[in-house]
């Protein structure tokens, strides 16, 4: 097959793909949390897509599926119902998550018919920097309020949620072909094991090798991928930065994932020349990562605008 196949259409059905033909799945589907009010994120994907993926993946193939903390359990049930085995949940941890809450004391004022005090204005920026992507609300002059009712003062600063600091990535596997051992399955299909060697964490300069039988390349990767060093004295995890707005001037996809994290996942679940599928391609980070790593790629994206961005990014590789 061609090294790249991109489809500007719904992924449901995956009619263009043969059964048992795909080596790995890496995707960032809608989370079902209405992110920034986007219509496409109103609900989790129809479970049919996981049944479709199951049919197209080879026996023993692995997949990495991004999710949200709130609805991860629902997505995991859908994946299991499709036939997949839940192998692990990786945590992409970061320190700069944005709290998604509000001061309920101001709601109390409003409910009591009391006008909250204006104590200033926010130069309000949602995102990482001024002049960010068009889908963010930048430089709005927003009044800074302080509760004025007695009840409100009691609950001043109370909110509805804590700051998010990680995203879960569900690691799944299609079972081995019935009757085959792991070795037999790998020989027949080329799938059935994680690529631990390519994802090892190199030793730091001057660091002594650890363990009774240390590997010359480095440690086995953990199920935590960090964005920031936590300075805990044993910071031996991959560090992958979050994407900054306008990294690519033309790409303002609202849930853009770093190519680096997609590379890490693709290296983990596949080997060179194998085929990676992303049924929710978005602006193409999975495809870019796959090609950099000498993998083949099949991607689906329904929205024309993001499909065009994906084509442009992938063509640069």
Residue pairs with C-beta under 8 A, 6 or more apart in sequence:
1 275
1 296
2 296
3 291
3 296
3 297
4 287
4 291
4 296
4 297
4 314
5 16
5 297
5 298
5 299
6 281
6 287
6 298
6 299
6 300
6 301
6 307
6 310
6 311
6 314
7 16
7 298
7 299
7 300
7 301
8 301
8 302
8 304
8 307
9 300
9 302
10 300
10 302
11 49
11 52
11 279
11 280
11 300
11 302
12 46
12 48
12 49
12 52
13 48
13 52
14 52
14 53
14 55
14 56
14 279
14 300
17 56
17 277
17 298
18 56
19 55
19 56
20 55
20 56
20 57
20 58
20 59
20 189
21 56
21 58
21 275
22 53
22 56
22 57
22 58
22 61
22 275
22 276
22 277
22 298
23 57
23 58
23 61
23 190
23 191
23 270
23 271
23 274
23 275
23 276
24 57
24 61
24 62
24 63
24 191
24 266
24 269
24 270
24 274
24 275
24 276
24 277
24 295
25 53
25 57
25 61
25 62
25 63
25 64
25 65
25 172
25 269
25 276
25 277
25 278
25 279
26 63
26 64
26 262
26 265
26 266
26 269
26 276
26 277
26 278
26 286
26 289
26 290
27 63
27 64
27 65
27 66
27 277
27 278
27 279
27 280
27 281
27 286
28 66
28 255
28 257
28 278
28 280
28 282
28 285
28 286
29 44
29 45
29 49
29 65
29 66
29 67
29 75
29 279
29 280
30 40
30 41
30 42
30 43
30 44
30 45
30 280
31 41
31 44
31 66
31 67
31 68
31 71
32 41
32 42
32 43
32 44
32 68
32 71
32 74
33 41
33 68
33 70
33 71
34 41
34 42
35 41
35 254
35 255
36 135
36 254
38 254
40 303
44 71
44 74
44 75
44 78
45 78
45 280
47 78
47 81
47 82
49 279
50 78
50 79
50 81
50 82
50 84
51 82
51 83
52 279
53 63
53 82
53 277
53 279
54 82
54 83
54 84
54 174
56 277
57 63
57 174
57 191
57 277
58 174
58 189
58 190
58 191
59 174
59 175
59 176
59 177
59 180
59 185
59 188
59 189
59 191
59 192
60 173
60 174
60 175
60 176
60 177
60 182
60 185
60 186
60 189
60 191
60 192
60 193
61 173
61 174
61 189
61 191
61 192
61 269
62 87
62 171
62 172
62 173
62 191
62 194
62 268
62 269
62 270
63 84
63 171
63 172
63 173
63 174
63 269
64 90
64 169
64 170
64 171
64 172
64 265
64 268
64 269
65 75
65 79
65 169
65 170
65 172
66 167
66 168
66 169
66 170
66 257
67 75
67 76
67 167
67 168
67 169
67 170
68 167
68 168
69 164
69 166
69 167
69 168
72 89
72 168
72 170
75 170
76 86
76 170
79 86
79 170
79 172
80 86
83 174
83 175
84 172
84 173
84 174
85 172
85 173
85 174
85 175
86 170
86 171
86 172
87 171
87 172
87 173
88 171
88 223
89 168
89 169
89 170
89 171
89 223
90 168
90 169
90 170
90 171
90 223
90 224
90 225
90 265
91 166
91 167
91 168
91 169
91 223
91 224
91 225
92 166
92 167
92 168
92 169
92 225
92 226
92 227
92 240
92 261
93 165
93 166
93 224
93 225
93 226
93 227
93 228
93 230
94 165
94 166
94 226
94 227
94 228
94 242
95 165
95 227
95 228
95 230
96 227
96 228
96 242
97 163
97 164
97 165
97 166
98 126
98 163
98 164
99 159
99 161
99 162
99 163
99 164
100 161
100 164
101 159
101 160
101 161
101 162
102 159
102 160
103 145
103 147
103 156
103 157
103 158
103 159
104 155
104 158
104 159
104 160
105 147
105 152
105 153
105 154
105 155
105 156
105 157
105 158
106 116
106 145
106 147
106 152
108 147
108 149
108 151
108 152
108 155
109 115
109 116
109 147
109 148
109 149
109 152
110 116
112 149
112 151
112 152
114 148
114 149
114 152
115 148
116 145
116 146
116 147
116 148
116 152
117 145
117 146
117 147
117 148
118 143
118 144
118 145
118 146
119 144
119 145
119 146
120 143
120 144
121 141
121 142
121 143
121 144
122 140
122 141
122 142
122 143
122 144
123 139
123 141
124 137
124 139
124 140
124 141
124 142
125 132
125 136
125 137
125 138
125 139
126 136
126 137
126 138
127 133
127 136
127 138
127 245
128 244
128 245
129 244
129 245
130 138
130 139
131 138
131 246
132 138
132 245
132 246
133 245
133 246
133 252
133 254
134 252
135 252
135 254
136 245
146 156
147 153
147 155
147 156
169 225
169 265
171 223
171 269
176 182
176 185
176 192
177 185
177 188
177 189
180 188
182 192
182 193
185 191
185 192
186 192
186 193
190 271
190 274
191 274
194 268
194 269
195 267
195 268
195 269
195 270
195 271
196 220
196 221
196 268
197 217
198 267
198 268
198 271
199 220
199 221
199 238
199 264
199 267
199 268
200 215
200 217
200 218
200 219
200 220
200 221
201 218
201 219
201 220
201 221
201 236
201 237
201 238
202 217
202 218
203 209
203 218
203 219
209 216
210 219
219 236
221 238
221 264
221 268
222 236
222 237
224 237
225 237
225 238
225 240
225 261
225 264
226 235
226 237
226 238
226 239
226 240
227 239
227 240
227 241
227 242
228 239
229 235
229 239
238 264
240 258
240 260
240 261
240 264
241 258
241 260
242 258
243 256
243 257
243 258
245 252
246 252
248 313
250 309
250 312
251 283
251 309
251 313
253 282
253 283
253 306
253 309
255 282
256 282
256 283
256 285
257 282
257 285
257 286
258 285
259 285
259 288
259 289
259 292
260 289
262 285
262 286
262 288
262 289
262 290
263 289
263 292
263 293
266 276
266 286
266 289
266 290
266 293
266 295
267 293
270 276
270 295
272 293
272 294
272 295
273 294
273 295
273 296
274 295
274 296
275 295
275 296
275 297
275 298
276 286
276 290
276 295
276 296
276 297
276 298
277 297
277 298
277 299
278 286
278 287
278 297
278 298
278 299
278 300
279 299
279 300
280 300
280 301
281 287
281 299
281 300
281 301
281 306
281 307
281 310
282 301
282 306
282 310
283 306
283 309
283 310
283 313
284 299
284 301
284 309
284 310
284 311
284 313
284 314
285 313
286 297
286 299
287 297
287 299
287 310
287 313
287 314
287 317
288 313
288 314
288 316
288 317
290 296
290 297
291 297
291 314
291 317
292 317
297 314
299 310
301 307
301 310
